[in-house]
Amino acid sequence: MKRNKQFILASIIIFLATATCQTSGNPVFTPAASPTQPVTAFPLFTPKTPTASAGNKLQPPDQSPTPTVNAGNDLLTIFPSFALTDPNTVCVQHYLNALSCLDATGWHIYKDGTIPRRIVHCTDGRIYLVDDEIYQYQVEGEMLVGIGGWVDQGAIICGRGNDIWVSDYSEVMRFDGSTWTSYAVEDYFESGDGTPSMIHSLAVAAIGTGWVTTDNTIATFDGTQWEILTLPGNYHFKDSDARSQGLVIDPSGVVWITAYTESCCSDDQLLKFDGVEWSAFPGPDDNINGMQIVAVDNKNRIWAATTGNKIFSLNSDTTEWELRFDLEQFGLENEWELRFDVEQPGLGNEWELRFDTEQLGLGFGANRLHQMKFDGQGRLWVTTNYGLGIYDGVTWTIYHDYTANLYMNDISDLTILGDGPQLPGLKIKPFGSIRGKLVSETQTPFTDVLVAICIPDYTGLILCANQAENVNADGSFLISNVPAGTYRLQFKISNEWYVIESEEDGYFECTVKEGEEAQLGEITAP
């Protein structure tokens, strides 16, 4: 299978600076709250201590997927510190950095190169773990059987029997239990008009039929050959990050696909194919915001999340969209005060003063919702760039890294096994602090200098505190009552905002551990 450039970009390991601070080379876009400006426009300055160590890149293997099944390995041989024993576990992935899994015993964090890059759970009970190749996990004996194959940014989908399907942007591969077969986009999925194309979504029906969307075609596989379908209009299909978020097949075999009537970003529609004819439904958000994710619940209802951070369901009787949730409403002011005693020191005071309270409940910024899935109990799970939300039909439970044992708040992917686990209560971790000192020959003493903490996510969005802290005349500063998490710092010196730069030309980040003080040491000011 062809290797994607996206894998290399996504596989950069975050460089460690000290036990509490780290750097990241991610681009940063315009932050969302005052005192925020585009960080790329800020002057940069470098801390004297600590320095960052060299990093490594994960590289995909050079060989093609092996066509035969490999001998079994003990689970710990491939993933030395990973465990998966509860059939009702939920795991959330923080890109390639770590996994946070919730089972009957609570939350567990797996990291440091010992984690699967992807976990797949089939409706028939099969489980697959992805590393340099794809492994089938045998619960009894905790054995892994290597079946070859490879998946990085594409989709991996369960088929009927022993089938496994994999896609990237240039091909689809199918494993039938003994052999891999590759279907290149230029050979099987082109429209015939000479327009270059790539694979956007992959899905497999319960009867084993494969479905693929490209830029402007839909193709199906009947077990023997591919066929490009004739659509009721001139539709185009958007890139869904190759994770089939825009293509789903419900338990009755009906196919649902997000589409546009124009080549880009307008007139958003949901196509339905019932096996005989096509139907089209206008997008739920007045075509202002496109459908980002489509999912099916345990009552066979269709749900759609839009780029406007709203979640809708389709009424099968009226064929009208019903607004279920507006994620803009899940602000910290409401969720925080409803769930915790605001008289407790730090809650309802420090945290609410620092950040815009309407942006810190469940994600912040545009397109913050990453995954939306239902478990066997019918609960809705939502992953965002700032938190994990679960809706049980009555109430929401929202986890952050300061209320649960999550590796970080930014969550890229989600795997649900079985009915999912019982949800533990939220536990507020003791607040920490950040201490450091500005050092400069030309800025002594420091006057009217401010420092602010900012929350970044992996893709580059950033949200900074509304309220900055004063820096003392000798350059020292202390930011107290900081919830556990990872932050960037910005300094206002001579009425201009600056960010810290690491020696690797990345943005300096500091991780505050629960109840501990992050020591930044000396930071060279301009």
C-alpha positions as a printed NumPy array, in Angstrom:
array([[  0.   ,   0.   ,   0.   ],
       [  1.277,   3.478,  -0.803],
       [  2.521,   5.443,   2.156],
       [  1.031,   8.884,   2.819],
       [  2.886,  12.044,   3.652],
       [  0.189,  12.672,   6.234],
       [  1.514,   9.813,   8.331],
       [  4.925,  11.419,   8.716],
       [  3.386,  14.738,   9.715],
       [  1.076,  13.092,  12.207],
       [  3.868,  10.951,  13.663],
       [  6.175,  13.675,  15.006],
       [  6.817,  12.938,  18.678],
       [  6.471,  15.87 ,  21.056],
       [  9.948,  16.865,  22.3  ],
       [ 10.401,  16.736,  26.071],
       [ 11.931,  19.791,  27.69 ],
       [ 11.802,  18.798,  31.351],
       [  9.659,  16.528,  33.482],
       [  6.891,  19.133,  33.307],
       [  7.481,  21.158,  30.119],
       [  7.518,  20.231,  26.461],
       [  7.685,  21.753,  22.983],
       [  5.549,  21.308,  19.917],
       [  6.12 ,  22.393,  16.326],
       [  2.441,  22.565,  15.428],
       [  1.259,  25.636,  13.517],
       [ -0.977,  27.989,  15.48 ],
       [ -3.929,  29.817,  13.955],
       [ -5.742,  32.889,  15.21 ],
       [ -6.685,  32.351,  18.866],
       [-10.268,  32.828,  19.927],
       [-10.211,  35.021,  23.022],
       [ -8.617,  38.219,  24.306],
       [ -5.737,  38.921,  24.894],
       [ -5.182,  36.913,  21.737],
       [ -3.558,  37.731,  18.444],
       [ -2.276,  35.454,  15.673],
       [  0.629,  33.735,  17.413],
       [  2.619,  33.496,  14.186],
       [  2.758,  37.31 ,  14.249],
       [  4.188,  37.452,  17.765],
       [  7.927,  37.972,  18.261],
       [  9.553,  34.856,  19.654],
       [ 12.036,  34.514,  22.481],
       [ 13.785,  31.481,  23.883],
       [ 14.04 ,  30.164,  27.443],
       [ 17.589,  29.708,  28.766],
       [ 16.494,  26.71 ,  30.82 ],
       [ 15.358,  24.066,  30.363],
       [ 16.556,  22.99 ,  26.916],
       [ 14.756,  20.489,  24.729],
       [ 16.125,  17.095,  23.774],
       [ 16.221,  15.754,  20.241],
       [ 13.146,  14.026,  18.906],
       [ 12.528,  11.06 ,  16.643],
       [ 10.121,  10.432,  13.801],
       [  8.102,   7.279,  13.341],
       [  8.541,   6.   ,   9.788],
       [  6.243,   3.553,   7.972],
       [  7.849,   0.269,   6.9  ],
       [  9.161,   0.06 ,   3.337],
       [  7.687,  -3.307,   2.535],
       [  4.231,  -3.891,   1.103],
       [  1.618,  -5.64 ,   3.272],
       [  2.416,  -9.304,   3.646],
       [ -0.212, -11.429,   1.902],
       [ -0.245, -14.25 ,   4.431],
       [ -1.182, -14.604,   8.075],
       [  1.769, -14.521,  10.488],
       [  2.249, -16.678,  13.551],
       [  0.705, -15.504,  16.812],
       [  2.503, -13.314,  19.34 ],
       [  1.851, -12.615,  22.962],
       [  0.14 ,  -9.229,  23.303],
       [  2.941,  -7.893,  25.488],
       [  5.509,  -8.787,  22.843],
       [  4.065,  -6.184,  20.476],
       [  2.535,  -3.758,  22.993],
       [  4.508,  -4.265,  26.238],
       [  2.365,  -2.052,  28.506],
       [ -1.05 ,  -2.274,  26.828],
       [ -4.001,  -4.239,  28.236],
       [ -7.464,  -4.909,  26.825],
       [ -9.374,  -7.398,  28.974],
       [-12.813,  -5.825,  29.485],
       [-15.257,  -6.512,  26.579],
       [-16.989,  -3.186,  27.336],
       [-13.956,  -0.907,  27.151],
       [-13.853,   2.508,  25.478],
       [-10.516,   3.876,  24.248],
       [ -9.906,   7.404,  23.02 ],
       [ -6.818,   8.198,  20.976],
       [ -4.766,  11.361,  21.289],
       [ -3.392,  11.252,  17.757],
       [ -0.26 ,   9.063,  17.906],
       [  0.774,  10.298,  21.341],
       [ -1.244,   8.103,  23.7  ],
       [ -4.422,   6.147,  24.421],
       [ -6.783,   6.767,  27.338],
       [ -9.015,   3.741,  28.004],
       [-11.987,   3.403,  30.356],
       [-13.038,  -0.041,  31.594],
       [-14.712,  -1.525,  34.661],
       [-11.702,  -0.598,  36.838],
       [-11.466,   3.033,  35.704],
       [ -9.272,   5.096,  33.41 ],
       [ -5.881,   3.897,  32.138],
       [ -3.289,   5.805,  30.088],
       [ -1.053,   4.006,  27.57 ],
       [  1.794,   5.915,  25.902],
       [  5.543,   5.927,  25.15 ],
       [  5.494,   3.974,  21.895],
       [  3.739,   0.929,  23.365],
       [  0.241,   1.633,  22.084],
       [ -1.759,   0.507,  19.058],
       [ -2.115,   3.213,  16.447],
       [ -5.692,   2.12 ,  15.881],
       [ -8.181,  -0.233,  17.582],
       [-11.05 ,  -1.756,  15.599],
       [-13.981,  -3.63 ,  17.119],
       [-16.294,  -5.553,  14.759],
       [-19.961,  -6.164,  15.493],
       [-19.283,  -9.917,  15.462],
       [-16.737,  -9.528,  18.286],
       [-13.471,  -9.501,  16.332],
       [-10.856,  -7.022,  17.564],
       [ -7.922,  -5.691,  15.538],
       [ -4.936,  -3.683,  16.748],
       [ -2.802,  -1.69 ,  14.299],
       [  0.938,  -1.127,  14.562],
       [  3.454,  -1.649,  11.722],
       [  0.943,  -4.23 ,  10.526],
       [ -2.602,  -5.236,  11.441],
       [ -3.084,  -7.805,  14.215],
       [ -6.185,  -9.755,  15.139],
       [ -6.519,  -9.851,  18.908],
       [ -7.535, -13.129,  20.535],
       [ -8.942, -12.32 ,  23.964],
       [ -8.347, -15.815,  25.304],
       [ -4.629, -16.022,  25.858],
       [ -4.151, -12.366,  24.898],
       [ -2.57 , -13.327,  21.591],
       [ -2.041, -11.255,  18.458],
       [ -2.122, -12.865,  15.012],
       [ -0.467, -10.71 ,  12.363],
       [ -2.369, -10.51 ,   9.083],
       [ -0.079,  -8.016,   7.339],
       [ -1.647,  -4.926,   5.825],
       [ -1.141,  -1.321,   6.783],
       [ -3.288,   1.68 ,   7.692],
       [ -2.176,   5.162,   8.638],
       [ -4.571,   8.019,   7.871],
       [ -7.129,   5.835,   6.106],
       [-10.06 ,   3.754,   7.299],
       [-10.02 ,   0.154,   8.531],
       [-13.453,  -1.473,   8.339],
       [-14.757,  -4.88 ,   9.362],
       [-16.383,  -7.   ,   6.664],
       [-18.327, -10.236,   6.717],
       [-16.642, -13.442,   7.902],
       [-12.912, -12.817,   8.184],
       [-12.895,  -9.83 ,   5.834],
       [-11.019,  -6.663,   6.713],
       [-11.043,  -3.587,   4.458],
       [ -8.444,  -0.814,   4.481],
       [ -8.275,   2.439,   2.538],
       [ -5.893,   5.288,   2.025],
       [ -6.214,   8.136,  -0.435],
       [ -5.008,   6.119,  -3.428],
       [ -6.319,   2.564,  -2.99 ],
       [ -8.599,   0.14 ,  -1.175],
       [ -7.327,  -3.197,   0.12 ],
       [ -9.362,  -6.228,   1.167],
       [ -8.177,  -9.145,   3.3  ],
       [-10.368, -12.258,   2.952],
       [ -8.764, -14.279,   5.76 ],
       [ -5.725, -15.422,   3.796],
       [ -4.917, -12.951,   0.996],
       [ -4.75 ,  -9.197,   0.482],
       [ -6.14 ,  -7.744,  -2.756],
       [ -5.483,  -4.132,  -3.78 ],
       [ -7.811,  -1.88 ,  -5.823],
       [ -6.109,   1.317,  -7.025],
       [ -8.23 ,   4.428,  -7.456],
       [ -7.118,   4.999, -11.054],
       [ -8.093,   1.462, -12.048],
       [-11.436,   1.023, -10.293],
       [-12.913,   4.307,  -9.087],
       [-12.264,   6.948, -11.766],
       [-15.27 ,   8.641, -13.376],
       [-13.853,   8.359, -16.888],
       [-13.671,  12.119, -17.493],
       [ -9.941,  12.248, -16.812],
       [-10.335,  14.183, -13.557],
       [ -7.775,  13.107, -10.918],
       [ -9.481,  11.595,  -7.915],
       [ -8.808,  10.175,  -4.478],
       [-10.687,   7.995,  -2.035],
       [-12.714,   9.855,   0.567],
       [-14.801,   7.239,   2.401],
       [-15.118,   3.466,   2.792],
       [-17.938,   1.413,   4.318],
       [-19.011,  -2.248,   4.26 ],
       [-22.605,  -3.479,   4.583],
       [-23.581,  -6.43 ,   6.783],
       [-24.042,  -8.596,   3.659],
       [-20.422,  -7.894,   2.688],
       [-20.951,  -5.266,  -0.014],
       [-18.2  ,  -2.645,  -0.094],
       [-18.889,   1.042,  -0.741],
       [-16.355,   3.724,  -1.719],
       [-16.682,   7.433,  -2.485],
       [-14.121,   9.492,  -4.387],
       [-14.335,  13.122,  -5.519],
       [-17.325,  12.545,  -7.767],
       [-18.069,   8.807,  -7.909],
       [-19.664,   6.096,  -5.77 ],
       [-18.554,   2.515,  -6.356],
       [-19.796,  -0.769,  -4.877],
       [-18.166,  -4.2  ,  -4.639],
       [-20.423,  -7.27 ,  -4.827],
       [-17.772,  -9.791,  -3.793],
       [-16.407, -10.211,  -7.295],
       [-16.18 ,  -6.864,  -9.064],
       [-16.586,  -3.119,  -8.617],
       [-19.352,  -1.08 , -10.226],
       [-19.577,   2.722, -10.455],
       [-23.157,   3.759,  -9.73 ],
       [-25.293,   6.219, -11.654],
       [-26.476,   8.967,  -9.314],
       [-29.675,  11.013,  -9.524],
       [-27.663,  14.211, -10.066],
       [-24.192,  15.69 , -10.375],
       [-22.853,  15.176,  -6.867],
       [-19.433,  15.665,  -5.343],
       [-18.171,  14.054,  -2.173],
       [-16.018,  15.683,   0.417],
       [-12.911,  14.388,   2.099],
       [-13.897,  12.915,   5.471],
       [-10.341,  12.432,   6.734],
       [-10.514,   8.923,   5.216],
       [-12.388,   7.688,   8.296],
       [-15.795,   7.152,   6.654],
       [-17.475,   9.826,   8.748],
       [-19.486,  10.901,   5.715],
       [-20.546,   7.386,   4.639],
       [-22.51 ,   5.015,   6.891],
       [-24.683,   1.943,   6.351],
       [-27.447,   1.325,   8.869],
       [-28.377,  -2.166,  10.165],
       [-31.149,  -2.504,   7.576],
       [-28.628,  -2.011,   4.758],
       [-29.639,   1.544,   3.802],
       [-26.664,   3.648,   2.689],
       [-26.292,   7.291,   3.806],
       [-23.705,   9.597,   2.192],
       [-22.943,  13.301,   2.646],
       [-22.603,  15.119,  -0.676],
       [-22.533,  18.499,  -2.407],
       [-24.339,  19.54 ,  -5.568],
       [-21.398,  21.845,  -6.354],
       [-17.712,  20.973,  -6.522],
       [-16.939,  22.578,  -3.183],
       [-18.579,  23.536,  -0.002],
       [-22.121,  24.527,  -0.937],
       [-25.612,  23.021,  -0.957],
       [-24.818,  20.293,   1.549],
       [-27.081,  17.219,   1.183],
       [-27.482,  13.744,   2.633],
       [-28.064,  11.023,   0.033],
       [-29.986,   7.858,   0.896],
       [-29.941,   4.618,  -1.103],
       [-32.399,   1.938,   0.034],
       [-31.229,  -0.665,  -2.472],
       [-33.703,   0.446,  -5.163],
       [-33.763,   4.227,  -5.408],
       [-31.956,   7.343,  -4.243],
       [-33.334,  10.101,  -2.045],
       [-31.764,  13.433,  -1.097],
       [-32.228,  15.475,   2.082],
       [-31.024,  19.072,   2.482],
       [-28.375,  19.63 ,   5.12 ],
       [-29.66 ,  20.305,   8.663],
       [-27.852,  23.575,   9.38 ],
       [-29.38 ,  25.763,   6.617],
       [-26.378,  24.95 ,   4.43 ],
       [-24.374,  27.454,   6.453],
       [-22.354,  24.681,   8.055],
       [-21.742,  21.372,   6.298],
       [-22.278,  17.918,   7.73 ],
       [-19.048,  16.735,   9.309],
       [-20.031,  13.342,  10.762],
       [-22.964,  10.984,  10.183],
       [-23.765,   8.195,  12.679],
       [-26.517,   5.637,  13.349],
       [-27.884,   5.003,  16.839],
       [-29.254,   1.729,  18.262],
       [-32.783,   2.692,  17.165],
       [-31.647,   2.99 ,  13.564],
       [-31.931,   6.785,  13.584],
       [-29.541,   8.969,  11.586],
       [-27.566,  11.649,  13.422],
       [-25.404,  14.348,  11.846],
       [-22.848,  16.728,  13.356],
       [-22.099,  19.942,  11.468],
       [-19.063,  22.16 ,  11.236],
       [-21.118,  24.661,  13.216],
       [-20.743,  22.383,  16.25 ],
       [-24.388,  21.33 ,  16.268],
       [-25.807,  17.801,  16.37 ],
       [-29.068,  16.9  ,  14.632],
       [-31.158,  13.755,  14.188],
       [-33.333,  12.935,  11.185],
       [-36.996,  12.283,  11.963],
       [-37.884,   9.231,   9.885],
       [-41.598,  10.111,   9.925],
       [-41.348,  13.748,   8.826],
       [-37.896,  13.55 ,   7.117],
       [-37.109,  16.776,   8.975],
       [-33.946,  17.499,  10.937],
       [-34.291,  18.064,  14.673],
       [-31.651,  20.016,  16.571],
       [-30.417,  17.855,  19.445],
       [-27.404,  19.722,  20.784],
       [-25.611,  22.984,  20.169],
       [-22.109,  22.457,  21.496],
       [-21.733,  26.211,  21.887],
       [-24.061,  25.833,  24.867],
       [-21.72 ,  23.493,  26.705],
       [-19.762,  26.318,  28.293],
       [-17.739,  26.018,  31.451],
       [-20.013,  28.412,  33.318],
       [-22.969,  26.036,  33.094],
       [-21.337,  22.608,  33.235],
       [-18.848,  23.57 ,  35.916],
       [-21.309,  25.153,  38.322],
       [-23.888,  22.401,  37.869],
       [-21.458,  19.617,  38.619],
       [-19.221,  21.01 ,  41.341],
       [-19.415,  23.099,  44.492],
       [-18.348,  26.523,  43.277],
       [-17.463,  27.525,  46.831],
       [-14.515,  25.158,  46.629],
       [-11.309,  27.227,  46.262],
       [-10.376,  27.72 ,  42.636],
       [-13.693,  26.61 ,  41.167],
       [-15.944,  29.37 ,  39.911],
       [-13.282,  31.995,  40.628],
       [ -9.822,  31.55 ,  39.154],
       [-10.826,  29.297,  36.258],
       [-13.813,  31.393,  35.186],
       [-11.804,  34.598,  35.323],
       [ -9.064,  33.257,  33.129],
       [-10.983,  31.843,  30.171],
       [-14.09 ,  32.661,  28.184],
       [-16.66 ,  30.572,  30.018],
       [-18.656,  29.856,  26.862],
       [-15.797,  28.076,  25.144],
       [-14.419,  25.604,  27.639],
       [-17.1  ,  22.988,  28.218],
       [-16.743,  20.651,  25.241],
       [-14.202,  21.827,  22.701],
       [-13.324,  25.326,  21.478],
       [-12.961,  26.946,  18.076],
       [-14.448,  25.833,  14.755],
       [-14.68 ,  22.176,  13.68 ],
       [-13.796,  21.027,  17.157],
       [-15.863,  17.815,  17.111],
       [-13.74 ,  14.884,  15.926],
       [-15.805,  11.705,  16.416],
       [-19.426,  10.832,  17.245],
       [-20.438,   7.224,  17.987],
       [-23.044,   5.244,  19.92 ],
       [-22.332,   2.387,  22.312],
       [-24.406,  -0.755,  22.85 ],
       [-26.506,   1.027,  25.478],
       [-27.468,   3.773,  23.05 ],
       [-25.289,   6.401,  24.715],
       [-23.768,   9.052,  22.461],
       [-19.988,   9.552,  22.751],
       [-18.434,  12.73 ,  21.355],
       [-14.712,  13.496,  21.137],
       [-13.492,  17.069,  20.671],
       [-10.321,  19.111,  20.833],
       [-11.176,  19.894,  24.458],
       [-12.852,  17.05 ,  26.248],
       [-14.905,  13.858,  25.934],
       [-18.689,  14.056,  26.245],
       [-21.175,  11.203,  26.834],
       [-24.937,  11.697,  26.593],
       [-27.124,   8.987,  28.152],
       [-30.423,  10.339,  26.844],
       [-30.976,  12.594,  29.85 ],
       [-27.714,  14.185,  30.966],
       [-24.192,  14.813,  29.715],
       [-21.013,  13.634,  31.421],
       [-17.983,  15.59 ,  30.233],
       [-14.432,  14.51 ,  31.038],
       [-11.282,  16.629,  30.888],
       [ -7.746,  15.81 ,  31.969],
       [ -8.339,  17.685,  35.238],
       [-11.429,  15.595,  36.118],
       [-10.342,  12.158,  34.837],
       [ -7.217,  10.208,  34.013],
       [ -7.04 ,  11.41 ,  30.396],
       [ -3.652,  11.853,  28.763],
       [ -4.746,  15.17 ,  27.244],
       [ -7.943,  17.041,  26.385],
       [ -7.509,  16.882,  22.599],
       [ -8.999,  13.577,  21.384],
       [ -8.69 ,  12.455,  17.766],
       [-10.36 ,   9.047,  17.623],
       [-12.7  ,   6.748,  19.515],
       [-13.177,   2.974,  19.855],
       [-16.174,   1.482,  21.671],
       [-16.243,  -2.193,  22.633],
       [-19.596,  -3.782,  23.404],
       [-21.979,  -1.798,  25.583],
       [-19.289,   0.51 ,  26.878],
       [-18.264,   0.83 ,  30.555],
       [-20.055,   2.306,  33.527],
       [-19.17 ,   5.99 ,  33.783],
       [-17.158,   6.947,  36.869],
       [-17.862,  10.211,  38.629],
       [-15.755,  13.259,  37.891],
       [-12.909,  13.813,  40.313],
       [-11.364,  17.258,  40.517],
       [ -7.595,  16.983,  40.581],
       [ -5.735,  19.343,  42.916],
       [ -4.774,  22.55 ,  41.114],
       [ -1.13 ,  23.289,  40.36 ],
       [  0.87 ,  26.371,  39.465],
       [  3.47 ,  27.724,  37.034],
       [  6.593,  29.568,  38.186],
       [  9.372,  31.178,  36.163],
       [ 11.588,  34.225,  35.75 ],
       [ 12.235,  36.609,  32.883],
       [ 15.886,  37.557,  32.405],
       [ 17.069,  40.451,  30.208],
       [ 19.848,  43.053,  30.294],
       [ 17.591,  45.714,  28.79 ],
       [ 14.404,  45.002,  30.794],
       [ 15.563,  45.405,  34.399],
       [ 13.485,  46.201,  36.308],
       [ 10.433,  44.801,  34.528],
       [  7.517,  47.21 ,  34.566],
       [  3.985,  46.67 ,  33.242],
       [  4.866,  43.151,  32.068],
       [  2.087,  40.533,  31.964],
       [  2.012,  36.766,  31.497],
       [ -1.001,  34.742,  30.308],
       [ -1.613,  31.019,  29.947],
       [ -3.164,  29.615,  26.768],
       [ -4.753,  26.269,  25.931],
       [ -3.521,  24.743,  22.649],
       [ -4.806,  21.736,  20.749],
       [ -2.903,  19.339,  18.535],
       [ -4.092,  20.869,  15.257],
       [ -3.024,  24.409,  16.101],
       [ -6.088,  26.152,  17.579],
       [ -5.376,  28.106,  20.72 ],
       [ -7.421,  29.852,  23.405],
       [ -5.793,  32.308,  25.793],
       [ -6.841,  33.571,  29.196],
       [ -8.952,  36.697,  29.476],
       [ -6.998,  37.738,  32.544],
       [ -3.196,  37.978,  32.555],
       [ -0.952,  37.858,  35.634],
       [  1.599,  40.499,  36.632],
       [  5.335,  39.895,  36.325],
       [  7.363,  41.246,  39.266],
       [ 10.046,  43.891,  38.829],
       [ 12.773,  41.243,  39.158],
       [ 11.158,  39.197,  36.362],
       [  9.683,  36.508,  38.581],
       [  6.102,  35.361,  38.114],
       [  3.742,  32.814,  39.628],
       [  0.461,  31.661,  38.085],
       [ -1.518,  29.854,  40.766],
       [ -4.702,  27.75 ,  40.801],
       [ -4.069,  26.212,  37.38 ],
       [ -6.01 ,  23.024,  36.553],
       [ -3.882,  20.071,  35.45 ],
       [ -3.148,  20.258,  31.722],
       [ -0.796,  21.551,  29.051],
       [ -0.45 ,  25.277,  28.387],
       [  1.477,  27.807,  26.342],
       [  2.594,  31.093,  27.812],
       [  2.389,  34.574,  26.317],
       [  4.12 ,  37.684,  27.699],
       [  3.173,  41.308,  27.177],
       [  6.339,  43.44 ,  27.215],
       [  6.385,  47.114,  26.166],
       [  2.756,  46.738,  25.082],
       [  3.587,  43.899,  22.665],
       [  2.74 ,  40.218,  23.065],
       [  5.444,  37.542,  22.76 ],
       [  5.498,  33.739,  22.821],
       [  8.302,  31.47 ,  23.965],
       [ 10.293,  29.602,  21.35 ],
       [ 12.178,  26.353,  21.948],
       [ 15.623,  25.527,  20.591],
       [ 13.945,  23.231,  18.041],
       [ 12.023,  26.263,  16.679],
       [  8.768,  25.052,  18.137],
       [  6.364,  26.555,  20.643],
       [  7.283,  26.038,  24.257],
       [  4.602,  24.202,  26.237],
       [  4.32 ,  23.49 ,  29.93 ],
       [  2.43 ,  20.617,  31.513],
       [  0.967,  21.266,  34.949],
       [  0.564,  18.079,  36.962],
       [ -2.12 ,  17.802,  39.601],
       [ -1.139,  19.545,  42.817],
       [  2.372,  20.341,  41.545],
       [  4.276,  23.434,  40.487],
       [  5.767,  23.587,  36.984],
       [  9.212,  25.196,  37.214],
       [ 10.134,  26.978,  33.968],
       [ 13.462,  28.363,  35.136],
       [ 14.912,  31.453,  33.443],
       [ 13.362,  32.735,  30.236],
       [ 15.294,  35.206,  28.082],
       [ 13.136,  38.244,  27.354],
       [ 13.712,  40.522,  24.327]])
